[in-house]
């Protein structure tokens, strides 16, 4: 399997002007480059929980490679992950706020799920904003 950097993995949410590279890496320092794929989670398009974590205010708009506007995502919005030869569209199904030590959001799943995580409220790291989306099977056969 190639690293996500080698496949030019990119995450975009058009409704909130979010777009950037997805990095792997074994530590959260990869978030300094944009969005970080949590090491033990599934990979885009695979069955399971694809977890992507990003800083909220590492970069400020007009920079797009941050989750600054993630709180503007709504249920039903599309999240696209594209790679060299593949593209996956996920549809937002749930939005929640959890405590920083809540690891239930990282758990494996039996469906095709994408979980986006960032700090909230803006300018703090008091809690975590969690966006859950499911793979839209109309766009990609699974």
C-alpha positions in Angstrom: 0.0 0.0 0.0 1.2 3.5 -0.9 1.3 6.3 1.7 -1.5 8.8 1.3 1.2 11.4 0.5 2.3 9.2 -2.5 -1.2 9.0 -3.8 -1.7 12.8 -3.4 -4.7 12.3 -1.1 -6.8 15.4 -0.7 -9.8 16.2 1.4 -12.3 18.9 0.4 -15.6 20.2 1.7 -16.9 22.7 -0.9 -19.7 24.0 1.4 -17.2 25.4 3.9 -14.2 26.2 1.7 -12.0 23.5 3.2 -9.4 21.7 1.1 -6.0 20.3 1.7 -3.6 17.4 1.7 -4.0 14.4 3.9 -0.7 13.3 5.6 0.1 10.1 7.3 3.0 10.0 9.7 3.2 8.3 13.1 2.7 11.4 15.2 0.3 14.3 15.3 3.2 16.5 14.0 1.8 15.6 10.5 -1.1 18.0 11.3 1.3 20.9 10.8 1.1 20.2 7.1 -2.7 20.1 6.9 -4.9 17.1 7.7 -3.6 14.0 9.5 -4.8 10.5 8.9 -5.0 8.8 12.3 -2.6 5.8 12.0 -4.8 3.0 13.2 -7.9 4.0 11.2 -9.1 2.7 7.9 -8.0 4.2 4.6 -10.3 6.2 2.3 -12.8 4.0 0.5 -12.2 1.0 2.8 -14.7 -0.5 5.2 -14.2 0.9 8.7 -13.7 4.3 10.3 -11.4 6.7 8.3 -10.3 9.2 10.9 -8.8 12.6 9.8 -7.8 15.1 12.4 -6.9 18.8 11.7 -6.0 21.9 13.6 -8.7 24.6 13.8 -6.5 27.7 13.6 -3.1 26.5 12.5 -3.8 28.6 9.4 -6.4 31.2 9.0 -8.7 31.8 6.0 -8.3 32.4 3.2 -6.0 29.3 3.7 -8.2 26.3 3.1 -6.0 23.6 4.7 -7.4 23.9 8.1 -10.6 23.0 9.9 -11.3 26.7 10.8 -14.8 26.5 9.2 -15.6 22.9 10.2 -18.3 24.1 12.5 -20.2 25.4 9.5 -20.7 21.9 8.1 -24.3 20.7 8.0 -25.9 17.3 7.9 -26.2 16.3 4.2 -23.1 18.2 3.1 -20.6 16.3 0.9 -17.0 15.6 1.8 -14.7 14.4 -1.0 -11.5 12.5 -0.6 -9.6 12.2 -3.9 -6.4 10.3 -4.6 -4.4 9.7 -7.8 -7.0 7.2 -9.3 -9.8 7.2 -6.8 -12.4 9.6 -5.5 -14.8 9.0 -2.6 -17.7 11.1 -1.6 -19.0 10.9 2.0 -22.2 12.5 3.2 -22.4 14.1 6.6 -24.7 12.2 8.9 -23.8 13.4 12.4 -22.3 16.4 14.2 -21.3 16.2 17.8 -19.1 17.8 20.5 -17.2 15.5 22.8 -14.7 15.8 25.6 -10.9 15.7 24.6 -10.4 12.3 26.3 -13.4 10.6 24.5 -11.7 7.9 22.4 -15.0 6.3 21.3 -14.9 8.5 18.1 -11.7 6.6 17.1 -13.2 3.2 17.3 -13.4 0.8 14.4 -16.7 0.6 12.5 -18.5 -2.0 10.4 -19.6 0.5 7.8 -17.8 2.9 5.4 -17.4 5.9 7.7 -15.3 9.1 7.7 -14.7 10.9 11.0 -13.3 14.5 11.0 -12.0 15.8 14.4 -10.9 19.3 15.5 -10.9 21.5 18.6 -13.9 23.5 19.6 -15.0 26.2 20.4 -12.8 28.3 18.1 -9.6 29.5 19.7 -9.7 26.9 22.4 -8.9 23.2 22.8 -11.6 22.6 25.5 -13.6 20.1 23.5 -13.6 18.3 20.2 -16.0 18.9 17.2 -16.7 15.6 15.5 -18.2 15.3 12.0 -19.3 11.8 10.9 -20.0 11.0 7.3 -20.9 7.8 5.4 -19.6 6.8 2.0 -22.1 7.6 -0.7 -22.4 4.3 -2.6 -23.9 6.1 -5.6 -20.5 7.6 -6.3 -18.3 4.7 -5.5 -19.0 1.0 -5.7 -18.0 -0.8 -2.5 
